[in-house]
Amino acid sequence: MKISNLFASLTILAATAAVNADQPIFSEPSEAAAHPHFHVVGEYVGHTADVQQWGLQVTSNHEALYGILYQGGLPGAGWDPEAHELIEVKGDMNDGVAELTSEGAPTLRFHNGSFQMVTEDGEVTGELKRVERTSPTMGLEPPEGAVVLFDGTNMDAWAEHNGMTDDGLKIEGGRTAQEFGDMLLHLEFRLPFMPAHRGQGRGNSGVYIMHRYEVQILDWFARKAAFNSTGSLYREKAPKVNMCYPPLTWQTFDIDFQAPRFDANGEKTENARITVYHNGVLIHDDYELESGTGAGGRRPEVEKALLWLQDHTGPVRFRNVWLLEP
């Protein structure tokens, strides 16, 4: 059963960077608001004077501002990676005002909650206004017969775990008590804001299906998709598009997984296959997995195994985790 069919029916119904404890790590938006960059981190959409649409993503990367400008709109909402190259922009606060620049592109200057596109002569040629996207599968309720792994009330489905927060969120890490093979998996996750950290050190977790096949979880917002970025089949295949939302924004994975098949002698007859939607956008389409990925890839393949949510770096939070077996 494909995820797309499930959506329809339910709608009708790099090396790991160590975390430096001396640097700020924010797990709640109310805490992150104290950081001078947090009020500009996010997504923006607008038009230039010639009615050309643009999307902009801005993040804080090692205490500097960094962003990507997309012709046509944001990833998953207008930008065509095959038609338009992304434009990297960099900057910082200038007299208390955020500015981002790139050679050959207008200056992006933060003003009254939006980014203005300003020429060298000071002419404003466009305005990009903040948007806050929500995944179309956010809050998707488990269908009849689903195995609820976490609903905010208890940790009964987990043989190993790090507990839950006072407000009913699952803390990163843990292995299920039950083994699974084929599945349709839905989970919601929120990445921390770690502005002083880099690369794999920014809210690193992962969904290890059958403890062997990893779909990466990481704050990779406003960066190029890569083989180790959010949504990647870790170190094997980059997502079609980087659909990572800003840190401290709730996101979704919806995964259609078919376990490998074995004959009576234990010989593998079919490889595992996986389809992944990140925030409602298809990023892997029925991809064939010849073996496991990431650290779990060293384990021999089997018919069923535990689901593992990795605990690597930073306070990643989960909610509404369930799966449906065929």
N, C-alpha and C positions, 0 to 999 in steps of 0.2 A: 504493500500500500504506500503510494507516494505521499510525501508531506503536502504537496499541492492539493491532493484529493482530501486530505485530512483538514486542511485550512478551509476548503469549500464547505465540507459537511459541518464543521464546527461553527463557521460563520453563519451558515443558515441556522444551525442550532447555535645565531650569533652566540656567543658564549653568554652565560648568565652573569649579569652584573650584581654584585652584592649590595644589599641595602645598608646604607650608612645611617646608623641610629641617630647621629647628630643632625641629620637633615630632616626637614618637616615632612610628615606623612599625614594626610588628611583623609579620614574615612567618612566624614559627614560634611555636607555643603555648608552648614552653619559655621563649622570650624574653618573651612577653606576660604570663607569670605574675608578673613583677615589678611590673606596673601594679596599683595598689590596686583598680581596678574589675573587673579581668578575672575574678576568682573569682566575681563575681555575674552577669556577662554570660551570658545563655543563656535557655533556655525552661523553663517550670514549669507543672505541671498539678496540680489538686487540687479539693477540694469544700469547700463551706461546711457549716455545721451542718444546713441544710435540704436537703442532698444536691444542691445546685446545683453543676454542674461549671464550672470556670473555667480558662482558660489565661492565661499571662503571658509576655511577652517583655521582656527587660531588656537595654539596651545602654548604652554610654558615649558621650555626644554632647557634644563640646567640653568635656570634663572634668567634665560633670555626668552624673548617671544619668537615664535616660529609659526609659519602658516603655509597653507597651500591654497592657491587661487585656481578655480576650475572654470573653464569656459563652458557655458551651457547650463550650469547648475551644480548642485552638490552630487557626490557619489550616490548612485541609486536614485537620483532625482534630477536627471537632466544631463549630467556629464557623461560623455561617451569616451571611454579611455582609448578606443581605437581611432577616434577622430581628432581628439585634442590632447596634447601633452599638458600635464599639470605644471603650474608655475610656482616654484618655491619662493617664499618671501620671508625675510628675517628682520628683526628689529628689537626695540625695547621701549622703555618709557622715556620720553623727551619732555622735560619740564612737566612731568605728571601726566603727559598724554602719550598713549600708545601709538607708535608708528612702525609700519612694516614697509620694506622696500625690496625691489628686485630690479636688476639691470634691464632696461627696456620696458618697464611697466610703471604705471603711475604709483605714487606714494599712497599707501593706505593709512589714513589717520582716523583714530577713534574719536567720535564726537557725538555726545548725547545718546549713547547706547548703540550707535551704528558706526560703520567704517565708511568714510568718504574716500573716493578715488580722486586724488589731487595731482595735477600736472606740475611740471617744474615752474610754470608761471603762476601757480597758485589757483588755477581754475579747477573747480569741482565738477568732474565729468560724470559722476555716478555716486550712488549710495547703496551700501549693502547693509540690510537690516537683520538683526538677530532672529533666528528661528530656533525652536526647540522641537525636534522630531521625536515621535514615539513609535516604536515598532508596532506594526499592525497585528502582531501576535502577542503583544503584551497583555498579561492577565488571562491568557488562554486557559480555560478550565479543562481539567482532565476529563476525557470522555468515559463513558461507561466501560468498565473492565480495565481501566488504566491502573498501574501501580504508582501510588503517590509516594515519592521519595522524600519530599519535604513540603509542608504546607504552613510552616510557621508555628506549629503547636508542639512538636516533639521530634526526637532524633531516632525513633524506633527502627527506621529502615536502614540505619547505618551501624555496621559492626565496629568501625573506627571513625572517630570524628573529633572535632575541636569545639563542639558545642554550638550554641546559638546566642545571639545578642538579646538584650532585654526587650528590644522591640521586635523580636520574632524573625530575625534574619539568620541564615545559616552562615557560620564562619568558614572560611576557606579550608579545604582539606577534608579527607574522609573516604572510606570505602564502604560500599553497600554490603548488607548482610546476605543478600540474594544474588545469585549469578544470573546473567542474561546473555542472550545471543541476539537474534533479530529484534529490532526495536524501532519505534518512533519516539524520540526523546525531545522533550521541551524543558528548557530551563531559562531562568532570568538571572542576570548577574550585574553587579555594580563594581566598577573599578575605582580605586582610590586616586586622589590627586597627589602626585609625588613630583613636584616641579623641579627639584634639584637632582633627580635621578635620571639615568639614561637607559635606553635600549631595553634589554631583558630584565632590568631592575625595577620596572614600573608596573607594579600590580600584576605579577606573573602568577598565573594559575593555568589550568587546562582541564579539558574533559577527556579523560582516558576511557574510551569505550572498551569493555572487556579487558581493561588494564593494559591495553596493547596499542590502541589506535588513538592518537592524541589530536584533538582539535584545540588549537592554542587559544588561551585567554590572556590578554595583555593590554595595557594602555598603549595602543599604537595609533591614537587619534592624530589626525593631521600629518600623516606620513604615507610614503609609498607602500603599497602592498608588497610583502616579501615572504620568503619561505618559512620565516619564523615569526610572522606578525599575527595579530588577532585573526582568527578564522582559518589560519593555515593548517594544513595537515603537516604537523610540525617537522620541519627540515626535509619535507618531501615535495609539497606543492603549495604555492601561494594561492590565496583566494582570487577569484576573478576580479574582485574590486574590494578595496578596504572599506568596510561598512562600519568601522568602529565609531561610536558616538563619543562625545566629550567625557572625560573622567567625572565620576559621581553622577552619571546619567544611567538609568536602568536600560539594559540591553537584553536581547533574546538570541538564543540559538534554538533552531528546530532542525533535528537531525534524523534522517531516514537511513538506518544502518542494516545491512545484510551480512550476517556472520559468514565466515568461510565454511565450505561444505567438505565433509570427509566420507570416505567409503568405509566398509566394514573392517578393513585392515588398518584404518587410521591414516590413510594417505589422502592428502588434500586433493579434492576434485574441482573446487571452485574457489576463487579468491573472494575476499570480503569486498563489499561495495558500499559507498557512502554518498549521500546527498546532504548538503548543508545549506540552510538559510540563516543569514545573520541579519537581524533586525528586519526580517521579512524579505530580504533580497537574496536570490540564489547566488552562492559563491562557489559551490562545488556541485557538479551535476553527474550523479551516478558514476563517481570515480572509482576505478578498480584499485584496490590495495593489495599489492603482491605480498606484503608482509606488514608487521607492525611499524609504527612510527615513533619518533622520539625515544625517550629512555625505555618505554614499554616495548619497543620493537625488538628488544633482545630476547623477550620471552617467546617460547614456541607457541604457535597458534593452536587454538582449541575451539570447541563448539560453543562453550559458554564460559563466562568468567565475570568477575565483579566489575562494577562501575566505580571509577576512582575520580574524585575531584581533587586536583593537585593543590598542595600547599607549598608555594615556592617563595615569592617575595611580595609582601604588602598585604593589607587587609582587604581582600576581595570578599564581597558578600553575595549570597545566593538566596533566591526565593522561588516559589512555584516550580518545583522540580518534579516532573512525573514522566513516565514512559508507558507506551502501549505496545504489548507484544502481539504478534499476528496470531 
